[in-house]
Amino acid sequence: MAQIFVGSDENIEKAIKKFKKVIDREGILLEVKKRRYFTKPAVEKHEKSKKLERKKRKKVMKTKKFF
């Protein structure tokens, strides 16, 4: 759970910025977006394989760029 402690003399805008940083670091927003809709396990598996394929292709392109 994300928590921040705000002093009595601290500005509210700074507290909000701190809170956003904590949420980003913990990956809470990404998890919420991911769980917003149910996806079938087969679809998740397909997306994962597509992501790995893109990653491999990108790595190959990077290596070809230097030659």
DSSP file (Angstrom, degrees, kcal/mol; ACC not computed):
  #  RESIDUE AA STRUCTURE BP1 BP2  ACC     N-H-->O    O-->H-N    N-H-->O    O-->H-N    TCO  KAPPA ALPHA  PHI   PSI    X-CA   Y-CA   Z-CA
    1    1 A M              0   0    0      0, 0.0     2,-0.4     0, 0.0     0, 0.0   0.000 360.0 360.0 360.0 134.5    0.0    0.0    0.0
    2    2 A A        +     0   0    0      2,-0.0     2,-0.4    21,-0.0    21,-0.0  -0.649 360.0 170.4 -82.7 127.5    1.3    3.4   -1.0
    3    3 A Q        -     0   0    0     -2,-0.4     2,-0.3     2,-0.0     0, 0.0  -0.993  13.4-177.1-136.2 144.1    1.7    5.8    1.9
    4    4 A I        -     0   0    0     -2,-0.4     2,-0.5     2,-0.0    11,-0.0  -0.973  20.2-136.4-133.3 153.6    3.3    9.2    2.3
    5    5 A F        -     0   0    0     -2,-0.3     2,-0.5    10,-0.0    -2,-0.0  -0.947  16.9-159.5-113.9 126.3    3.6   11.4    5.3
    6    6 A V        -     0   0    0     -2,-0.5     2,-0.1     4,-0.0     6,-0.0  -0.893  10.7-138.0-109.8 127.4    2.9   15.1    5.0
    7    7 A G    >   -     0   0    0     -2,-0.5     3,-1.1     1,-0.1     0, 0.0  -0.373  25.5-112.7 -76.1 162.3    4.2   17.6    7.5
    8    8 A S  T 3  S+     0   0    0      1,-0.3    -1,-0.1    -2,-0.1    -2,-0.0   0.763 118.4  46.6 -67.6 -24.3    1.9   20.4    8.7
    9    9 A D  T 3  S+     0   0    0      2,-0.1    -1,-0.3     0, 0.0     2,-0.3   0.417  90.4 108.7 -96.9   1.6    4.2   22.9    6.9
   10   10 A E  S <  S-     0   0    0     -3,-1.1     2,-0.1     1,-0.1    -4,-0.0  -0.576  73.7-112.9 -86.2 142.8    4.4   21.0    3.6
   11   11 A N     >  -     0   0    0     -2,-0.3     4,-1.6     1,-0.1     5,-0.1  -0.419  16.4-131.8 -71.0 143.6    2.6   22.2    0.5
   12   12 A I  H  > S+     0   0    0      1,-0.2     4,-2.1     2,-0.2     5,-0.2   0.842 106.1  57.1 -67.2 -33.9   -0.2   20.1   -0.8
   13   13 A E  H  > S+     0   0    0      1,-0.2     4,-2.2     2,-0.2    -1,-0.2   0.902 106.6  49.2 -64.0 -40.6    1.1   20.2   -4.4
   14   14 A K  H  > S+     0   0    0      1,-0.2     4,-2.4     2,-0.2    -1,-0.2   0.881 109.4  52.7 -64.8 -37.6    4.4   18.7   -3.2
   15   15 A A  H  X S+     0   0    0     -4,-1.6     4,-2.3     2,-0.2    -2,-0.2   0.894 108.5  49.7 -65.2 -39.7    2.6   16.0   -1.3
   16   16 A I  H  X S+     0   0    0     -4,-2.1     4,-2.4     2,-0.2    -2,-0.2   0.906 110.2  50.6 -65.6 -41.6    0.6   15.1   -4.5
   17   17 A K  H  X S+     0   0    0     -4,-2.2     4,-2.2     2,-0.2    -2,-0.2   0.915 110.4  49.8 -61.3 -43.2    3.9   14.9   -6.5
   18   18 A K  H  X S+     0   0    0     -4,-2.4     4,-2.2     1,-0.2    -2,-0.2   0.919 110.5  50.2 -59.9 -44.5    5.4   12.6   -3.8
   19   19 A F  H  X S+     0   0    0     -4,-2.3     4,-2.3     1,-0.2    -2,-0.2   0.902 109.2  50.8 -63.2 -42.5    2.3   10.4   -3.9
   20   20 A K  H  X S+     0   0    0     -4,-2.4     4,-2.5     1,-0.2    -1,-0.2   0.896 109.5  51.4 -62.4 -40.5    2.5   10.1   -7.7
   21   21 A K  H  X S+     0   0    0     -4,-2.2     4,-2.6     2,-0.2    -2,-0.2   0.914 109.8  49.2 -62.3 -42.8    6.1    9.2   -7.5
   22   22 A V  H  X S+     0   0    0     -4,-2.2     4,-2.1     1,-0.2    -2,-0.2   0.918 111.6  48.9 -63.6 -43.6    5.4    6.4   -5.0
   23   23 A I  H  X>S+     0   0    0     -4,-2.3     5,-1.6     1,-0.2     4,-1.1   0.907 112.4  48.3 -63.3 -42.8    2.6    5.0   -7.1
   24   24 A D  H  <5S+     0   0    0     -4,-2.5     3,-0.4     1,-0.2    -2,-0.2   0.923 111.1  50.4 -63.5 -44.2    4.8    5.0  -10.2
   25   25 A R  H  <5S+     0   0    0     -4,-2.6    -1,-0.2     1,-0.2    -2,-0.2   0.880 113.5  44.9 -61.9 -39.4    7.6    3.3   -8.4
   26   26 A E  H  <5S-     0   0    0     -4,-2.1    -1,-0.2    -5,-0.2    -2,-0.2   0.625 106.2-128.0 -82.6 -13.0    5.4    0.6   -7.1
   27   27 A G  T  X5 +     0   0    0     -4,-1.1     4,-1.7    -3,-0.4    -3,-0.2   0.768  59.8 142.7  75.2  25.8    3.6    0.1  -10.4
   28   28 A I  H  >< +     0   0    0     -5,-1.6     4,-2.3     1,-0.2     5,-0.2   0.919  68.5  50.2 -67.4 -44.5    0.1    0.4   -9.0
   29   29 A L  H  > S+     0   0    0     -6,-0.4     4,-2.5     1,-0.2     5,-0.2   0.905 109.7  50.9 -62.8 -41.2   -1.3    2.3  -11.9
   30   30 A L  H  > S+     0   0    0      1,-0.2     4,-2.2     2,-0.2    -1,-0.2   0.897 110.7  49.8 -62.4 -39.5    0.0   -0.2  -14.4
   31   31 A E  H  X S+     0   0    0     -4,-1.7     4,-2.1     2,-0.2    -2,-0.2   0.897 110.2  50.0 -66.5 -40.4   -1.5   -3.0  -12.4
   32   32 A V  H  X S+     0   0    0     -4,-2.3     4,-0.6     2,-0.2    -2,-0.2   0.929 112.0  47.4 -64.2 -45.3   -4.9   -1.3  -12.2
   33   33 A K  H >< S+     0   0    0     -4,-2.5     3,-0.7     1,-0.2     4,-0.4   0.889 111.9  51.4 -62.8 -38.3   -4.9   -0.7  -16.0
   34   34 A K  H 3< S+     0   0    0     -4,-2.2     3,-0.4     1,-0.2    -1,-0.2   0.880 114.5  42.2 -66.0 -38.5   -3.9   -4.3  -16.6
   35   35 A R  H 3< S+     0   0    0     -4,-2.1    -1,-0.2     1,-0.2    -2,-0.2   0.379  85.4  97.1 -91.6   3.6   -6.7   -5.6  -14.3
   36   36 A R  S << S+     0   0    0     -3,-0.7     2,-0.4    -4,-0.6    -1,-0.2   0.905  93.3  26.2 -60.1 -41.9   -9.4   -3.3  -15.6
   37   37 A Y  S    S-     0   0    0     -3,-0.4     2,-0.3    -4,-0.4    -1,-0.1  -0.929  87.2-113.9-123.7 146.9  -10.8   -5.9  -18.0
   38   38 A F        -     0   0    0     -2,-0.4     2,-0.4    -3,-0.0    -3,-0.1  -0.618  30.8-168.3 -77.7 133.7  -10.6   -9.6  -17.9
   39   39 A T        -     0   0    0     -2,-0.3     5,-0.0     3,-0.0    -2,-0.0  -0.975  25.7-111.5-121.9 141.2   -8.6  -11.3  -20.6
   40   40 A K     >  -     0   0    0     -2,-0.4     4,-2.2     1,-0.1     3,-0.3  -0.317  26.2-118.3 -65.6 149.7   -8.6  -15.0  -21.3
   41   41 A P  H  > S+     0   0    0      0, 0.0     4,-2.3     0, 0.0     5,-0.2   0.855 114.9  55.9 -58.6 -34.9   -5.4  -16.8  -20.5
   42   42 A A  H  > S+     0   0    0      2,-0.2     4,-2.1     1,-0.2     5,-0.1   0.895 107.6  48.3 -65.1 -38.7   -5.0  -17.8  -24.1
   43   43 A V  H  > S+     0   0    0     -3,-0.3     4,-2.6     2,-0.2    -1,-0.2   0.903 110.6  51.1 -67.8 -41.0   -5.1  -14.1  -25.1
   44   44 A E  H  X S+     0   0    0     -4,-2.2     4,-2.3     1,-0.2    -2,-0.2   0.908 110.3  49.6 -61.5 -41.5   -2.5  -13.2  -22.5
   45   45 A K  H  X S+     0   0    0     -4,-2.3     4,-2.2     2,-0.2    -1,-0.2   0.904 111.2  49.3 -63.2 -41.9   -0.3  -16.0  -23.7
   46   46 A H  H  X S+     0   0    0     -4,-2.1     4,-2.2     2,-0.2    -2,-0.2   0.919 111.7  48.2 -64.0 -44.3   -0.6  -14.7  -27.3
   47   47 A E  H  X S+     0   0    0     -4,-2.6     4,-2.4     1,-0.2    -2,-0.2   0.888 110.4  52.4 -62.8 -39.9    0.2  -11.1  -26.2
   48   48 A K  H  X S+     0   0    0     -4,-2.3     4,-2.3     1,-0.2    -1,-0.2   0.913 110.0  47.5 -63.7 -42.8    3.2  -12.3  -24.3
   49   49 A S  H  X S+     0   0    0     -4,-2.2     4,-2.2     1,-0.2    -1,-0.2   0.889 111.3  51.1 -67.2 -37.8    4.6  -14.2  -27.2
   50   50 A K  H  X S+     0   0    0     -4,-2.2     4,-2.3     2,-0.2    -2,-0.2   0.901 109.7  50.9 -63.3 -40.3    4.0  -11.2  -29.5
   51   51 A K  H  X S+     0   0    0     -4,-2.4     4,-2.2     1,-0.2    -2,-0.2   0.913 110.3  48.5 -63.8 -43.5    5.8   -9.0  -27.0
   52   52 A L  H  X S+     0   0    0     -4,-2.3     4,-2.5     2,-0.2    -1,-0.2   0.891 110.2  52.3 -63.2 -39.6    8.8  -11.4  -26.9
   53   53 A E  H  X S+     0   0    0     -4,-2.2     4,-2.5     2,-0.2    -2,-0.2   0.916 109.8  48.2 -62.9 -43.7    8.9  -11.5  -30.7
   54   54 A R  H  X S+     0   0    0     -4,-2.3     4,-2.4     2,-0.2    -1,-0.2   0.899 111.1  51.7 -62.1 -40.2    9.0   -7.7  -30.9
   55   55 A K  H  X S+     0   0    0     -4,-2.2     4,-2.1     2,-0.2    -2,-0.2   0.915 111.2  46.6 -63.7 -43.8   11.7   -7.6  -28.3
   56   56 A K  H  X S+     0   0    0     -4,-2.5     4,-2.4     2,-0.2    -2,-0.2   0.921 112.3  50.3 -63.1 -44.6   13.8  -10.1  -30.3
   57   57 A R  H  X S+     0   0    0     -4,-2.5     4,-2.3     1,-0.2    -2,-0.2   0.892 110.3  50.2 -62.0 -40.3   13.3   -8.3  -33.6
   58   58 A K  H  X S+     0   0    0     -4,-2.4     4,-2.1     2,-0.2    -1,-0.2   0.899 109.8  50.5 -64.4 -41.1   14.3   -5.0  -31.9
   59   59 A K  H  X S+     0   0    0     -4,-2.1     4,-1.9     2,-0.2    -2,-0.2   0.905 110.6  49.4 -64.2 -41.4   17.5   -6.6  -30.6
   60   60 A V  H  X S+     0   0    0     -4,-2.4     4,-2.2     1,-0.2    -2,-0.2   0.913 110.1  50.9 -63.3 -43.5   18.3   -8.0  -34.0
   61   61 A M  H  X S+     0   0    0     -4,-2.3     4,-1.5     1,-0.2    -1,-0.2   0.876 108.5  52.5 -63.4 -37.4   17.8   -4.6  -35.6
   62   62 A K  H  X S+     0   0    0     -4,-2.1     4,-0.8     1,-0.2    -1,-0.2   0.907 110.3  47.3 -64.9 -41.0   20.1   -2.9  -33.1
   63   63 A T  H >< S+     0   0    0     -4,-1.9     3,-0.5     1,-0.2     4,-0.4   0.870 111.2  51.1 -70.3 -35.4   22.9   -5.4  -33.8
   64   64 A K  H >< S+     0   0    0     -4,-2.2     3,-0.8     1,-0.2    -1,-0.2   0.800  99.7  66.7 -69.6 -27.1   22.5   -5.0  -37.5
   65   65 A K  H 3< S+     0   0    0     -4,-1.5    -1,-0.2     1,-0.2    -2,-0.2   0.824  98.5  51.1 -63.2 -32.8   22.7   -1.2  -37.1
   66   66 A F  T <<        0   0    0     -4,-0.8    -1,-0.2    -3,-0.5    -2,-0.2   0.623 360.0 360.0 -83.5 -12.7   26.3   -1.4  -36.0
   67   67 A F    <         0   0    0     -3,-0.8    -1,-0.2    -4,-0.4    -2,-0.2   0.447 360.0 360.0 -95.5 360.0   27.6   -3.5  -38.9
